[in-house]
Amino acid sequence: MPSKKTQYVVVPAGGLIAAEDNPQQIQFFQSLQQTFASSNKVHRMSTHTGMLPVKVVDSIGENKAKLIECGPEDLPALRASHPSVRILPVVYFQPAVMRYQIGTQFGAVAARAKMKGAAKPSAITVTIVSSHDGKPVAKAMVVAFTDFASKVGAQGTTNARGQVALALGGSSKKIERLYVYPASSFWPGLLEKITLKTGTKVPLQTIDLTLVDCVRFFYGGDDMTFGQGVTVGVVDSGIATNHPGLVVQGGQNTVTGEKPGDFGDNGTEGHGTHVAGIIAARGIPPSGIRGVAPGVTLRSYRVFGQGAASSSNFAIAKAIDAAVADNCDLINMSLGGGDPDSLTADALTAAHNAGVVVFAANGNDSRQPVSFPAANSICQAVSAMGRLGTFPKDTEPNGSVAAPFGKDKKNFIADFSNIGPETDLTGPGVGVMSTVPKGFGVMSGTSMATPAETGAAARLLGAKPDILKMPRDQNRASAMITAIASTSKLLGFGAIYEGKGMISF
């Protein structure tokens, strides 16, 4: 009996695009493209065992990788009959924003098993309120750890009254750490070593956009021309196109089955909008906020489906290919966590060979090895650092302070940041204020450090038109990387933590 159909990626043996000197390979990919453009999308693929029906689900380009659907039992025949073609698995990646949750060691989403017939533990109801006026804060994720090291406790999201019931058992519970992650307008909260009881009120501090956070401390300045002449592509969850502080000048949605022109925010946590604001927000405090390089041409490439928390390697490779075709100079990828895969690696190599530099987040696994795709040597891999005095008391960034500290003892590498010899740069990523779809929010993570360095690179390259005018090939990408390295400043953390240091001016 045939097994359930599974999706795979079909890729030319030598890279993302079929080789010009291999007419058989070109013919094969063009035939798949013609099927994709047809009404039924079912390609009858010739194999040594006969004609095999394969569904062509999506395509990066005419002679480029295709997303297909077939049974696992069909793979041996496909490989044997088409040896110049690679058949790769679909791999998934997540945003590199820091969110501690129950049942996870390092902040990624986890599924918790439910025991059938087990009684639910009694709940403690707490209320999250604004410290400014005492009004309830709705849609805030609350995470209470009774054992932080083992990630044991309870979590939930506040209702319209700012209340959340935490299944902790009993009427009172000692909590090692209580994290509160609001959707917008407030600093994420952190209280340590407290006792929770029903009726406990937890205040959150409102965001003051005049505060000098870690990004603005290192990359201040009000010149709206910073980054002018540089085009930056943000491969992420989409950018809110109606935010008054952002100007999005095109892009593409590369999620299979969604409209290519829908490259706005995907309706989750506003991750891509926050990343974009760090690079290119054009507001003025106290009503807005300024990005590192507000003069760039900003483009959005949405790779996370509507409401989705993960993105496929196919969508990411297609987005990188689209960004290259749109003449982006820099690409920001604040995502990772999936297994290394050759499809993404091929897309990164193609971008480098087209004169584009890609920045990627190290990941937030608490000193674990650098995650993919940042671990790929083509990328500029970015760790996250922070600075004491750039975030308020009782807020989430306080929990990320850890050694090593830099030459300036106020600087530190975030406790969540991945490290390793693949690290190229470090950037400010602890307690970063930026744009979100319905206003402004604060996030931490290598997700935030990466756009800080992407913006800094754009700011640097905007003043180097001779490099930008070079032919779009690997020599251009190398010249940009050399310029970035020559202006990077070591902060005293050590190579595995900071690579070449932080881009400085």
VOGU-3710 file (C-alpha; in Angstrom, 3 decimals, decimal comma):
1> mpskktqyvv> 0,000/0,000/0,000  1,466/3,407/-0,980  2,507/5,581/1,952  1,359/9,121/2,612  2,754/11,665/0,172  5,667/13,730/1,478  7,226/16,948/0,248  10,830/17,052/-0,966  13,023/19,586/-2,743  14,513/18,672/-6,121
11> vpaggliaae> 17,772/20,550/-6,734  20,430/20,472/-9,477  23,512/18,536/-8,422  25,858/21,519/-8,721  23,876/24,261/-6,992  20,605/26,172/-7,023  20,377/26,409/-10,837  20,787/23,784/-13,553  24,217/23,772/-15,191  24,393/25,403/-18,631
21> dnpqqiqffq> 26,595/22,565/-19,908  24,086/19,892/-18,844  21,201/20,006/-21,367  19,582/16,904/-19,874  19,454/18,554/-16,468  18,050/21,780/-17,933  15,402/19,838/-19,840  14,392/18,009/-16,675  13,889/21,212/-14,650  12,137/22,974/-17,501
31> slqqtfassn> 9,705/20,080/-17,813  8,946/20,387/-14,098  8,436/24,130/-14,564  5,962/23,552/-17,393  4,044/21,131/-15,192  4,013/23,661/-12,338  2,545/26,249/-14,696  -0,177/23,848/-15,881  -3,575/23,293/-14,294  -3,097/19,848/-12,704
41> kvhrmsthtg> 0,604/20,192/-11,691  1,158/16,417/-11,890  4,355/15,505/-13,736  4,790/12,006/-15,096  8,472/11,545/-14,323  10,392/8,975/-16,330  12,249/6,418/-14,197  13,910/3,071/-14,919  10,832/1,362/-13,444  8,329/3,306/-15,541
51> mlpvkvvdsi> 6,439/6,603/-15,455  6,013/7,932/-11,930  3,390/10,642/-11,188  4,915/13,443/-9,098  3,122/16,625/-8,002  5,076/19,846/-8,564  4,060/22,055/-5,615  6,267/25,140/-6,016  9,241/26,484/-7,960  12,083/28,921/-7,311
61> genkakliec> 12,630/29,489/-11,016  12,576/27,855/-14,433  15,915/26,060/-14,153  16,038/26,163/-10,362  14,945/24,073/-7,391  11,392/22,697/-7,221  9,194/21,575/-4,337  7,609/18,223/-5,184  5,279/15,749/-3,500  5,619/11,968/-3,749
71> gpedlpalra> 5,786/8,836/-1,628  9,010/7,967/0,232  9,025/4,618/-1,557  9,422/6,488/-4,869  12,765/8,081/-3,943  15,070/5,201/-4,942  13,633/5,183/-8,479  13,951/8,977/-8,731  17,564/8,965/-7,577  18,548/6,094/-9,848
81> shpsvrilpv> 16,914/7,605/-12,934  18,080/11,189/-12,354  21,588/10,995/-10,828  22,401/14,636/-11,610  19,548/15,756/-9,356  19,520/15,951/-5,552  16,357/15,106/-3,611  16,450/16,941/-0,281  14,177/16,955/2,783  12,147/19,984/3,819
91> vyfqpavmry> 13,792/21,543/6,908  12,194/24,121/9,203  13,630/27,175/10,978  12,364/29,518/13,715  12,807/33,218/14,558  15,835/33,822/16,786  13,966/35,936/19,350  14,407/35,026/23,016  11,305/33,646/24,760  11,640/31,386/27,788
101> qigtqfgava> 8,841/28,822/27,952  7,911/25,833/30,077  9,445/22,531/29,052  12,268/24,107/27,060  15,838/24,613/28,031  16,606/27,504/25,746  13,408/29,327/24,881  12,077/27,457/21,841  8,465/26,331/21,674  7,859/22,852/23,110
111> arakmkgaak> 4,895/20,520/23,258  3,968/19,242/26,712  2,436/15,804/27,106  -0,965/15,539/28,779  -1,664/12,475/30,884  -5,058/10,973/30,101  -7,345/11,084/33,078  -4,891/13,060/35,215  -6,425/15,736/37,412  -5,559/19,296/36,496
121> psaitvtivs> -3,482/21,053/39,157  -5,142/23,953/40,904  -4,422/27,336/39,382  -3,168/30,631/40,736  -4,700/33,633/38,981  -2,479/36,693/38,628  -3,158/40,021/36,952  -0,770/41,935/34,714  -1,235/45,710/34,852  0,391/48,884/33,594
131> shdgkpvaka> 2,644/50,531/36,172  1,580/53,872/34,700  -2,187/53,767/35,246  -2,981/50,320/36,647  -4,993/49,266/33,612  -4,929/45,563/32,664  -2,515/44,319/30,006  -4,146/41,823/27,650  -2,455/39,239/25,390  0,717/39,087/27,487
141> mvvaftdfas> 2,426/35,699/27,789  3,207/34,899/31,430  5,748/32,196/32,317  6,276/31,157/35,945  9,258/28,897/36,672  9,325/26,912/39,914  12,597/25,386/38,672  14,239/27,637/36,097  17,175/25,330/35,304  14,812/22,476/34,376
151> kvgaqgttna> 12,209/24,819/32,863  9,450/23,505/35,150  6,405/25,623/36,009  3,339/26,948/34,220  2,462/29,503/31,576  -0,489/31,193/29,924  -1,715/34,334/28,167  -3,649/37,131/29,827  -7,282/37,810/28,923  -8,946/41,193/28,376
161> rgqvalalgg> -8,911/41,757/32,162  -5,146/41,148/32,264  -5,684/37,877/34,139  -4,029/34,516/33,597  -4,563/31,247/35,473  -1,277/29,438/36,088  -1,627/25,712/36,832  0,965/25,614/39,592  -0,943/23,634/42,240  -1,925/24,997/45,630
171> sskkierlyv> -2,971/28,532/46,567  0,562/29,828/46,944  3,779/28,967/45,134  7,409/30,031/45,322  8,623/31,144/41,907  12,275/31,336/40,863  11,560/33,521/37,849  8,387/35,102/36,495  8,636/36,354/32,904  5,964/38,498/31,251
181> ypassfwpgl> 6,097/39,065/27,476  3,611/41,756/26,369  2,561/42,128/22,741  3,507/45,830/22,607  3,725/49,125/24,521  5,468/47,684/27,614  8,853/46,362/28,615  8,835/42,579/29,135  8,921/41,941/32,871  11,076/39,746/35,107
191> lekitlktgt> 10,598/39,123/38,822  12,889/36,726/40,683  12,387/34,696/43,874  8,820/35,714/44,617  5,742/34,023/46,064  2,679/33,974/43,817  -0,847/33,960/45,198  -4,211/34,436/43,541  -4,811/38,157/43,294  -1,136/39,043/42,832
201> kvplqtidlt> -0,712/42,045/40,527  2,396/42,318/38,391  3,124/45,785/36,987  4,786/46,326/33,609  6,732/49,450/32,726  5,545/51,395/29,705  7,980/52,021/26,870  9,636/55,441/26,832  11,034/55,914/23,330  13,441/58,584/24,572
211> lvdcvrffyg> 15,346/55,954/26,550  18,772/55,125/25,135  18,623/51,341/24,735  21,640/49,238/23,757  21,166/49,756/20,007  20,865/53,512/20,313  23,833/53,600/22,750  26,169/52,098/20,138  24,490/53,404/16,986  23,009/56,790/17,809
221> gddmtfgqgv> 22,527/59,640/15,384  19,609/61,373/13,686  20,846/61,587/10,095  18,062/60,267/7,861  20,584/59,648/5,069  22,459/56,929/6,973  22,475/53,879/4,689  21,283/55,760/1,622  22,116/53,929/-1,600  22,001/50,487/0,080
231> tvgvvdsgia> 19,117/48,037/-0,403  18,410/45,667/2,482  16,220/42,577/2,232  14,650/41,263/5,446  13,945/37,513/5,200  11,514/37,046/8,058  7,851/36,964/9,131  6,976/39,988/7,013  7,023/43,719/7,746  3,920/45,728/8,667
241> tnhpglvvqg> 3,543/47,915/5,595  1,181/50,353/7,339  3,498/51,256/10,222  4,087/55,049/10,180  7,744/54,595/11,111  8,617/52,265/8,240  8,787/52,564/4,473  8,723/49,165/2,774  9,620/49,455/-0,887  8,523/46,060/-2,153
251> gqntvtgekp> 9,323/42,430/-1,541  7,754/39,007/-1,933  5,935/36,335/0,041  7,662/33,034/-0,775  5,452/30,783/1,366  3,974/28,021/-0,795  0,261/28,573/-1,370  0,196/32,222/-0,276  0,009/35,326/-2,448  3,464/36,576/-3,535
261> gdfgdngteg> 2,394/40,189/-3,005  1,404/39,585/0,637  4,772/40,376/2,220  3,332/42,225/5,236  3,315/40,951/8,827  2,119/37,343/9,191  0,045/37,959/12,313  2,202/36,282/14,960  4,468/38,363/17,222  5,629/41,071/14,805
271> hgthvagiia> 9,155/39,674/14,662  9,925/40,840/11,119  8,554/44,310/11,819  10,736/44,580/14,925  13,804/43,479/12,958  13,035/45,965/10,171  12,686/48,832/12,636  16,112/48,168/14,118  17,549/48,564/10,633  15,476/51,326/9,118
281> argippsgir> 12,823/52,924/11,366  12,350/56,597/10,463  10,543/57,933/13,528  11,567/60,586/16,018  11,296/60,139/19,815  9,156/60,482/21,856  6,468/59,458/19,350  8,691/57,246/17,188  12,063/55,584/17,041  15,074/55,799/14,739
291> gvapgvtlrs> 16,794/52,774/13,176  20,518/52,368/12,629  20,291/53,128/8,884  16,984/54,896/8,144  18,100/55,877/4,631  18,220/52,333/3,223  15,812/50,939/0,669  13,924/48,369/2,741  12,415/45,226/1,223  10,376/42,466/2,886
301> yrvfgqgaas> 10,630/38,758/2,021  8,080/36,826/4,056  9,020/33,191/4,666  6,712/32,436/7,615  3,156/31,509/6,677  0,119/33,313/8,056  0,128/32,639/11,801  3,043/30,187/11,464  5,966/29,907/13,880  8,349/28,128/11,505
311> ssnfaiakai> 9,625/28,530/7,962  10,790/25,949/5,438  14,186/25,860/3,788  12,394/26,050/0,425  10,682/29,343/1,312  13,973/30,725/2,632  15,967/29,700/-0,462  13,267/31,181/-2,684  13,388/34,434/-0,674  17,170/34,694/-0,915
321> daavadncdl> 16,925/34,108/-4,668  14,236/36,817/-4,955  16,288/39,283/-2,891  19,286/38,739/-5,154  17,113/39,260/-8,243  15,814/42,502/-6,704  19,388/43,827/-6,341  19,536/43,764/-2,560  23,011/44,543/-1,253  22,515/43,059/2,221
331> inmslgggdp> 20,158/40,344/3,476  19,132/40,003/7,128  18,166/36,528/8,404  17,158/36,613/12,073  16,226/32,937/12,067  17,759/29,518/12,507  17,625/26,336/14,535  16,972/23,829/11,776  19,354/21,115/10,629  22,012/22,288/8,163
341> dsltadalta> 20,797/21,690/4,635  22,410/22,068/1,239  19,445/23,918/-0,313  19,881/26,911/2,005  23,654/26,643/1,612  23,282/26,731/-2,185  21,114/29,856/-1,959  23,664/31,547/0,320  26,510/30,713/-2,056  24,509/32,039/-5,008
351> ahnagvvvfa> 23,894/35,281/-3,099  27,594/35,691/-2,312  28,509/35,044/-5,940  26,009/37,767/-6,915  27,727/40,330/-4,678  25,303/40,146/-1,718  26,301/39,839/1,957  24,022/37,842/4,279  23,825/38,446/8,049  22,418/35,622/10,190
361> angndsrqpv> 21,614/35,144/13,886  23,826/32,880/16,012  20,794/31,509/17,883  19,615/31,668/21,497  20,594/28,302/22,982  22,653/29,560/25,929  26,254/29,186/24,770  25,514/26,260/22,455  27,257/26,057/19,038  26,297/28,607/16,399
371> sfpaansicq> 23,076/27,518/14,702  22,495/27,095/10,980  22,405/29,062/8,708  24,704/31,402/10,658  27,207/28,549/10,984  27,610/28,549/7,206  30,837/30,434/6,469  29,161/32,476/3,717  27,091/34,294/6,379  28,148/37,020/8,750
381> avsamgrlgt> 27,208/35,250/12,014  26,131/37,584/14,823  26,090/36,966/18,583  24,142/39,135/21,058  25,629/41,435/23,664  24,078/43,927/26,051  24,981/46,906/28,165  24,152/47,627/31,786  22,150/50,817/32,234  20,222/50,533/28,962
391> fpkdtepngs> 17,148/48,789/30,417  14,971/49,424/33,479  14,885/47,454/36,733  12,559/44,408/36,950  12,543/43,930/33,177  13,407/40,821/31,182  16,888/41,993/30,011  18,165/41,848/33,615  18,004/38,059/33,439  20,398/37,987/30,482
401> vaapfgkdkk> 23,379/39,617/32,212  26,296/37,195/32,355  30,044/36,861/31,894  32,147/37,448/29,949  32,222/41,181/30,404  34,174/43,375/27,999  36,954/45,890/28,420  34,147/48,220/29,414  32,626/46,266/32,314  29,142/47,496/31,493
411> nfiadfsnig> 29,206/45,415/28,305  28,395/41,690/28,438  27,578/38,781/26,137  23,934/37,796/26,675  23,550/34,553/28,610  21,270/33,180/25,873  23,610/33,860/22,935  25,150/30,996/20,999  28,888/31,210/20,531  31,668/29,482/18,623
421> petdltgpgv> 34,473/29,926/16,113  31,927/30,630/13,349  30,988/33,934/15,032  31,897/36,936/12,872  30,401/39,859/14,801  28,562/40,763/17,964  25,726/43,267/18,124  23,462/44,908/20,711  20,554/42,518/21,250  19,400/42,777/24,876
431> gvmstvpkgf> 16,316/44,884/25,547  15,902/46,477/22,121  13,062/48,906/21,417  11,668/48,822/17,903  8,574/48,837/15,740  5,837/46,175/15,967  2,612/46,064/13,908  0,503/47,986/16,441  3,120/50,366/17,777  6,384/49,625/19,543
441> gvmsgtsmat> 7,768/46,737/21,551  10,879/45,448/23,270  12,551/42,161/22,329  15,850/40,435/23,059  17,764/37,868/21,052  20,380/37,325/18,401  17,383/38,212/16,205  17,838/41,799/17,377  21,636/41,856/17,337  21,712/40,765/13,700
451> paetgaaarl> 19,728/43,704/12,238  21,759/46,086/14,395  24,873/44,880/12,559  23,072/44,731/9,196  22,054/48,356/9,724  25,574/49,288/10,779  26,959/47,637/7,627  24,455/49,577/5,506  25,469/52,781/7,259  29,113/51,991/6,540
461> lgakpdilkm> 28,617/50,955/2,901  26,374/53,915/2,140  29,510/56,006/2,484  31,477/53,742/0,126  29,872/54,166/-3,311  32,942/52,724/-5,046  32,222/49,327/-3,485  28,495/49,497/-4,246  29,258/50,290/-7,900  31,397/47,192/-8,346
471> prdqnrasam> 30,073/44,414/-10,645  27,689/42,158/-8,766  29,953/39,175/-8,214  31,850/37,531/-5,377  34,571/40,220/-5,528  31,943/42,798/-4,589  30,749/40,678/-1,646  34,350/40,173/-0,538  35,030/43,925/-0,715  32,003/44,618/1,468
481> itaiastskl> 33,062/41,997/4,029  36,602/43,404/4,066  35,245/46,917/4,697  33,076/45,593/7,532  36,015/43,741/9,098  38,321/46,740/8,848  35,922/48,912/10,847  34,927/46,303/13,443  36,136/46,923/16,969  36,972/44,197/19,488
491> lgfgaiyegk> 35,157/44,714/22,791  37,273/42,293/24,830  34,964/39,256/25,024  37,147/36,815/23,084  36,860/35,482/19,537  34,280/32,746/20,123  31,948/35,331/21,673  32,429/38,293/19,349  34,385/37,259/16,239  35,848/40,458/14,786
501> gmisf> 33,859/42,525/17,291  31,224/45,167/16,594  30,974/47,362/13,490  32,116/50,818/14,575  32,468/54,216/12,915
//
